[in-house]
Amino acid sequence: MGIYYRSRKKVGKNSWLNFSKSGASASTKIGPVTLNSRGGVWVKLPGGLNLRGRWR
């Protein structure tokens, strides 16, 4: 088990700067969909489920 570091700083109504051991990225939320600058996408589904994938 390793040490995990992650920090988020809100920069707008639906935007964040994310900092981790591997670097920085930006993310934005549009409705139930969250996209980040590294190609990640998260979709909030009914029933408390989440779908995660890549858009690149």
C-alpha positions in Angstrom: 0.0 0.0 0.0 1.4 3.4 -1.0 0.8 7.0 -0.1 -1.9 8.7 -2.2 -2.0 12.5 -2.6 -4.8 14.5 -4.3 -6.0 18.0 -3.8 -8.7 20.0 -5.6 -9.1 23.8 -5.8 -12.4 25.2 -7.1 -11.8 27.9 -9.7 -15.4 28.4 -11.0 -19.0 27.4 -10.6 -18.4 24.0 -12.2 -14.6 23.9 -12.7 -11.6 22.6 -10.6 -7.9 22.4 -10.7 -6.7 19.0 -9.5 -3.2 18.4 -8.1 -1.7 14.9 -7.6 1.6 13.2 -7.4 1.5 12.7 -11.2 0.9 16.4 -12.0 -2.0 18.9 -12.4 -5.1 18.8 -14.5 -8.4 20.7 -14.9 -11.9 19.3 -14.7 -15.4 20.7 -15.5 -18.8 19.4 -14.8 -21.7 19.7 -17.3 -24.9 18.3 -15.9 -24.2 14.6 -14.9 -21.0 14.5 -16.9 -17.5 15.4 -15.6 -14.6 15.8 -18.1 -11.0 16.4 -17.3 -8.0 17.6 -19.3 -6.3 14.2 -19.3 -9.2 12.6 -21.2 -11.2 11.1 -18.3 -15.0 11.2 -18.3 -17.4 10.4 -15.4 -21.1 10.0 -15.9 -23.4 10.0 -12.8 -26.2 7.4 -13.4 -29.4 6.8 -11.5 -29.3 4.6 -8.5 -26.0 5.9 -7.2 -24.0 4.4 -10.0 -21.1 6.0 -11.9 -19.6 5.2 -15.3 -16.0 6.1 -15.8 -14.1 6.0 -19.1 -11.8 7.9 -21.5 -12.8 10.4 -24.2 -9.5 10.4 -26.1 
